[in-house]
Amino acid sequence: MTYTELLDFLDHHLNYPFLDGHASATVLAAAQAGQVADPLTQEVVLELFRANGCATVSDPVERAASFNGLASLRLRSQADDSDPHLFRKVLKLSQELDNAFDQELIRQRG
């Protein structure tokens, strides 16, 4: 699965605006410029790109690298003093990230 395919999957499966109707490359460019309105989306978009060593949005992504890239966010959301709304969003993100790779594996196995 590519970076774009992963972001598109997340956009369709998360229960909150993620790409907000924009292409993955557009959101990535905005995130790199610090111009994404939602800080969670900005962090996720950048960390998935960085953790997978992507140079373009068509580069492949891997499950382990993706989860490693979001580890800091996941730990912050689980802190005792974290916002419960953020916790629920990050929990859903983690579930759908796992689901994306499961669906890709099922697709590959035919």
MOSULDA-V397773 format. One record per backbone hydrogen bond with DSSP energy under -1.0 kcal/mol. CO is the residue of the C=O (numbers start at 0). NH is the residue of the N-H. If there is no record, write none. Layout:
# MOSULDA-V397773
CO&NH, CO&NH
This chain:
# MOSULDA-V397773
0&60, 1&5, 2&6, 3&7, 4&8, 5&9, 6&10, 7&11, 8&12, 9&13, 18&21, 22&26, 23&27, 24&28, 25&29, 26&30, 27&31, 28&32, 29&34, 30&33, 37&41, 38&42, 39&43, 40&44, 41&45, 42&46, 43&47, 44&48, 45&49, 46&50, 47&51, 48&53, 49&52, 55&58, 56&3, 58&2, 61&65, 62&66, 63&67, 64&68, 65&69, 67&70, 69&73, 70&74, 71&75, 72&76, 75&78, 78&81, 82&86, 83&87, 84&88, 85&89, 86&90, 87&91, 88&92, 89&93, 90&94, 91&95, 92&96, 93&97, 94&98, 95&99, 96&100, 97&101, 98&102, 99&103, 100&104, 101&105, 102&106, 103&107, 104&108
